[in-house]
Amino acid sequence: MEYLIWIGAVVTLAGLAGLIWCILKVQHARKKGLEDSALKAELQKVVALNLGALLLSAVGLMMVVVGIMLA
């Protein structure tokens, strides 16, 4: 079950990369100096991606734990 650990680690890193990308996207939107409504619209787009990246990271960590338990 060692392959499950490595696949889970890769999935977790992909989720972490998505979270970092969301952080950078929000920082870029804040630096633009947009109005409140435009900034809110930009942030609402990022929220869905943020939740998806968080879910991907959690699934990857679950894969790692299951792989360790089965090893």
FIGUDREN-647972 format. One record per residue (C-alpha): x, y, z; residue in three letters. Coordinates in steps of 0.1 Angstrom, whole numbers, plus 5000, padded with zeros to 4 digits. Layout:
<nudrens>
XYZALA/...
</nudrens>
This chain:
<nudrens>
500050005000MET/503050234997GLU/501750364964TYR/498650494981LEU/500850705004ILE/502750854975TRP/499650924955ILE/498051084986GLY/501151304991ALA/500951424955VAL/497251494958VAL/497851684990THR/500551894974LEU/498251974945ALA/495652094970GLY/498252294988LEU/499352454956ALA/495752544949GLY/495452714983LEU/498652914977ILE/497353014943TRP/494053134959CYS/496053344984ILE/498053504956LEU/494953574936LYS/493253754965VAL/496453954972GLN/496554054936HIS/492854154936ALA/493354364968ARG/496354544953LYS/494254644922LYS/492354894943GLY/488954784931LEU/485654914944GLU/483854714970ASP/481454544946SER/484154454921ALA/486454324949LEU/483554124963LYS/482853964929ALA/486553874925GLU/486653714960LEU/483453514954GLN/485153354923LYS/488153254945VAL/485953104973VAL/484852814952ALA/488352744941LEU/489552774976ASN/487052514989LEU/487952284960GLY/491652304968ALA/490952245005LEU/488851944997LEU/491651804974LEU/494151855002SER/491951675027ALA/491351385004VAL/495051354998GLY/495751345035LEU/493051085040MET/494750875013MET/498050905032VAL/496450795065VAL/494650495049VAL/497950395032GLY/499850415065ILE/497150215083MET/497149945056LEU/500949925054ALA/
</nudrens>
